[in-house]
Protein backbone atom coordinates (compact mmCIF):
# COMPACT_ATOMS: atom_id res chain seq x y z
CA UNK A 1 0.00 0.00 0.00
CA UNK A 2 1.28 3.47 -0.84
CA UNK A 3 1.66 5.82 2.06
CA UNK A 4 1.69 9.51 1.31
CA UNK A 5 4.06 11.08 3.74
CA UNK A 6 5.32 14.49 4.59
CA UNK A 7 9.07 14.74 4.79
CA UNK A 8 11.62 17.00 3.31
CA UNK A 9 14.66 15.87 1.44
CA UNK A 10 17.56 18.19 2.01
CA UNK A 11 18.88 20.35 -0.78
CA UNK A 12 22.23 18.53 -0.93
CA UNK A 13 20.43 15.23 -1.57
CA UNK A 14 18.43 16.78 -4.41
CA UNK A 15 21.54 18.30 -5.97
CA UNK A 16 22.78 14.76 -6.62
CA UNK A 17 19.99 14.27 -9.19
CA UNK A 18 20.75 15.46 -12.71
CA UNK A 19 17.36 17.19 -12.96
CA UNK A 20 18.64 19.78 -10.48
CA UNK A 21 22.04 20.27 -12.14
CA UNK A 22 23.02 23.93 -12.44
CA UNK A 23 20.54 25.08 -9.79
CA UNK A 24 21.66 26.87 -6.65
CA UNK A 25 20.53 25.78 -3.21
CA UNK A 26 18.19 28.77 -3.18
CA UNK A 27 16.64 27.76 -6.51
CA UNK A 28 16.16 24.17 -5.32
CA UNK A 29 14.56 25.65 -2.21
CA UNK A 30 11.89 27.10 -4.50
CA UNK A 31 11.00 23.59 -5.70
CA UNK A 32 11.28 21.58 -2.46
CA UNK A 33 8.01 22.72 -0.84
CA UNK A 34 6.11 21.79 -4.01
CA UNK A 35 7.34 18.19 -4.01
CA UNK A 36 5.31 15.21 -2.88
CA UNK A 37 6.55 12.09 -1.12
CA UNK A 38 5.43 8.48 -0.79
CA UNK A 39 6.47 5.05 0.46
CA UNK A 40 5.68 1.86 -1.46
CA UNK A 41 5.93 -1.69 -0.13
CA UNK A 42 7.87 -4.42 -1.97
CA UNK A 43 5.78 -5.74 -4.87
CA UNK A 44 3.57 -2.68 -5.05
CA UNK A 45 2.99 -1.14 -8.48
CA UNK A 46 3.98 2.51 -8.51
CA UNK A 47 3.16 3.23 -12.16
CA UNK A 48 1.05 0.88 -14.29
CA UNK A 49 1.68 0.50 -18.01
CA UNK A 50 -1.14 2.10 -19.98
CA UNK A 51 -2.34 4.22 -17.06
CA UNK A 52 -1.94 7.99 -16.62
CA UNK A 53 1.03 9.35 -14.69
CA UNK A 54 1.86 13.01 -14.22
CA UNK A 55 4.96 12.88 -12.03
CA UNK A 56 8.69 12.31 -11.99
CA UNK A 57 9.73 10.01 -9.15
CA UNK A 58 13.09 10.34 -7.39
CA UNK A 59 14.17 7.15 -5.62
CA UNK A 60 15.42 8.23 -2.21
CA UNK A 61 15.60 4.70 -0.79
CA UNK A 62 15.06 1.27 -2.29
CA UNK A 63 14.94 -0.19 -5.77
CA UNK A 64 12.28 -0.49 -8.48
CA UNK A 65 11.83 -2.80 -11.44
CA UNK A 66 10.71 -1.49 -14.81
CA UNK A 67 8.84 -3.81 -17.19
CA UNK A 68 6.92 -3.49 -20.41
CA UNK A 69 4.37 -6.00 -21.68
CA UNK A 70 5.46 -8.28 -18.85
CA UNK A 71 9.15 -8.23 -19.88
CA UNK A 72 11.64 -6.95 -17.32
CA UNK A 73 13.67 -4.05 -18.73
CA UNK A 74 15.80 -2.72 -15.89
CA UNK A 75 16.08 -2.26 -12.14
CA UNK A 76 16.70 1.25 -10.87
CA UNK A 77 18.41 1.85 -7.50
CA UNK A 78 18.21 4.83 -5.19
CA UNK A 79 19.54 7.97 -6.83
CA UNK A 80 17.66 7.24 -10.07
CA UNK A 81 14.47 8.73 -11.47
CA UNK A 82 11.51 7.45 -13.46
CA UNK A 83 8.27 8.80 -14.93
CA UNK A 84 9.91 11.62 -16.89
CA UNK A 85 8.30 10.80 -20.24
CA UNK A 86 4.76 11.09 -18.95
CA UNK A 87 5.47 14.45 -17.36
CA UNK A 88 6.09 15.87 -20.83
CA UNK A 89 3.73 13.71 -22.83
CA UNK A 90 -0.01 13.32 -22.30
CA UNK A 91 0.15 9.66 -23.35
CA UNK A 92 -0.34 6.85 -20.80
CA UNK A 93 2.68 5.27 -19.12
CA UNK A 94 4.78 3.11 -21.42
CA UNK A 95 6.00 0.77 -18.66
CA UNK A 96 5.10 -0.64 -15.29
CA UNK A 97 7.28 0.34 -12.35
CA UNK A 98 7.15 -1.92 -9.30
CA UNK A 99 8.87 -1.64 -5.93
CA UNK A 100 11.41 -4.48 -5.66
CA UNK A 101 12.01 -3.68 -1.99
CA UNK A 102 10.33 -1.02 0.15
CA UNK A 103 10.80 2.29 -1.70
CA UNK A 104 10.75 5.88 -0.54
CA UNK A 105 10.31 8.50 -3.28
CA UNK A 106 9.80 12.19 -3.69
CA UNK A 107 7.88 13.44 -6.69
CA UNK A 108 7.47 16.45 -8.89
CA UNK A 109 4.06 16.58 -10.53
CA UNK A 110 3.00 18.40 -13.65
CA UNK A 111 1.22 20.88 -11.38
CA UNK A 112 4.49 21.48 -9.51
CA UNK A 113 6.33 22.14 -12.77
CA UNK A 114 3.69 24.70 -13.76
CA UNK A 115 4.05 26.36 -10.35
CA UNK A 116 7.83 26.56 -10.79
CA UNK A 117 7.27 28.21 -14.18
CA UNK A 118 4.99 30.84 -12.70
CA UNK A 119 7.37 31.55 -9.80
CA UNK A 120 10.69 31.55 -11.69
CA UNK A 121 10.83 30.94 -15.46
CA UNK A 122 14.65 30.69 -15.34
CA UNK A 123 14.52 27.77 -12.87
CA UNK A 124 11.81 26.18 -15.02
CA UNK A 125 14.04 26.52 -18.10
CA UNK A 126 17.02 24.89 -16.38
CA UNK A 127 14.88 22.00 -15.12
CA UNK A 128 13.40 21.45 -18.60
CA UNK A 129 16.87 21.48 -20.21
CA UNK A 130 18.08 18.96 -17.64
CA UNK A 131 15.03 16.80 -18.30
CA UNK A 132 15.69 16.94 -22.05
CA UNK A 133 19.32 15.90 -21.46
CA UNK A 134 18.27 12.99 -19.26
CA UNK A 135 15.79 11.74 -21.85
CA UNK A 136 18.38 12.15 -24.59
CA UNK A 137 20.87 10.03 -22.61
CA UNK A 138 18.25 7.33 -22.13
CA UNK A 139 17.36 7.38 -25.81
CA UNK A 140 21.03 7.01 -26.77
CA UNK A 141 21.37 4.08 -24.36
CA UNK A 142 18.28 2.41 -25.81
CA UNK A 143 19.66 2.89 -29.33
CA UNK A 144 22.90 1.18 -28.23
CA UNK A 145 20.97 -1.71 -26.71
CA UNK A 146 18.84 -2.10 -29.84
CA UNK A 147 21.95 -2.16 -32.05
CA UNK A 148 23.66 -4.68 -29.77
CA UNK A 149 20.56 -6.89 -29.85
CA UNK A 150 20.37 -6.67 -33.66
CA UNK A 151 24.05 -7.63 -33.98
CA UNK A 152 23.59 -10.57 -31.63
CA UNK A 153 20.54 -11.69 -33.61
CA UNK A 154 22.51 -11.45 -36.89
CA UNK A 155 25.36 -13.53 -35.42
CA UNK A 156 22.90 -16.16 -34.19
CA UNK A 157 21.25 -16.34 -37.61
CA UNK A 158 24.66 -16.69 -39.34
CA UNK A 159 25.84 -19.46 -37.02
CA UNK A 160 22.52 -21.34 -37.34
CA UNK A 161 22.57 -21.08 -41.13
N, C-alpha and C positions, 0 to 999 in steps of 0.2 A: 504494500500500500504506500502511496506517495504521501509524504508529510510535508506540507508547506511550513517553512520555518522562517523565523526572522533572525538572521545573523549577518554580521558585516564581515566581509573579507577585507583584509587590510590592503592599502594601496600598493605596497611592495609585492604582495602576492599577485595582484592583477597585472602589474607591470611585466610579469613573466610571460603573459599571454601576448602573442603577436598582434592581436586585435588592438591592443593598447600601446603598441610601439609608437614612439615619437610624441606621446602625451606626457605632460608634466603631472606631478602628483596633484596639483590643484585642478587640472583638467579632468583627471580620473575621479577626483572628488566630486565633480559635477555629475558623473554617471553613477557612482556607487549607490546613492540613495534611491535611484530608479530601478535598481536590479532586484530580481526576485531570487528565491532560494528554495531548494527542496531536497528531500532525502528519499531515495528509492531502495527498496529491499532487493536482495539477490533474486534474479528471475523476473523481476517486474519490468514490463514494457514501458519505456519512457516516451518513445515516439513509435507510432505504428505506421508501417508502409501503407500508403494510400489515404492516410488521414491528414487533416490539416495540422500544421505546426507553425507558430509565428515567433519562435524564439531561438536564439543561440544559447547553447548550454556549455558551461565551463566546468570541467570535471575537477573539483577541488579535492575529493577523496574517492578512491575506488577505481573500478574499471568497467567499461561497457563493451558489449559486442554489437557489431553492425552486420545486418544480414539483408539480403534482397531476394525475394521470391524463395525464401527458405534456405538460401545458400549463404553460409558465413563469408563475410568479406574481410573484416578486420576487427581486432580488439583495440580499444583506445584506453590508455592509462590516464591517471591524474595528470593534469597539465595540458590536456588536449581539449578540443572543442568539437561540437557537432551541432547540426541544425542550421548551418549558415545558409544553405541554398534556399530553404523555405522562407527565410527572413526576407530575401530579395525577390523571390518568385511566389506568385499566388497559387502555384500548383501544389497538390498534395505531396506529402513526404515520399521520397523515392526509396527509403529503406526503413527497416525496423531497427531501433536501438533498444537494447535490453541490458539491464544491470547484471553484470557477471557476479559481482560481490556487492555488498551494500555501497551505495554511491551517494555522495553529497555534491550537489551542483549549485551554481549560481547562474542566473539567466538574464539575458537582455531581450526583451520582447520588441516587437515592431512598434508598439506604443511608446516604449522607452526610447527607441531610436528617433521617433518623431519628436519626442520631448527634448532630446539632446539637440536636434536641429533647431528647434524654436529658441532654445536657450543660448546656443553657441554654434553657429554654422561652421566655424573653423574646426572645432572638435568633431562635429559630424563628418566633415570632409576627410579628416585624418582617419577616423574610424572606417569610413567607407573605402578609402584607398587601401587600408590594411586588410579589410575584408576581401577586396578584389585580389590583392596579392595572395592571400591564403587560398582562395578558390583557384587561382591560377596555378599555384604550386600543386594543389591536389589534382588538377586536370593534367598537368605535366606528368605526375606520378602515375596516374591512370593510363595515360598514353604509353608510358614505358612498360607498364604491366601488360597492356594489350599487345604491344609489339613482342614482348618476351613470350607471351602465350602463343602468338601466331608463329613465331620461330620454332618453338617447341613442337607445335602441331605439325609444321612442315617437316621437321626432322623425324618425327614419329611416322609420318606418311611415307617418307623416303625409305626408312629402314624396314617398314612393313611391305613395301612394294618391291 
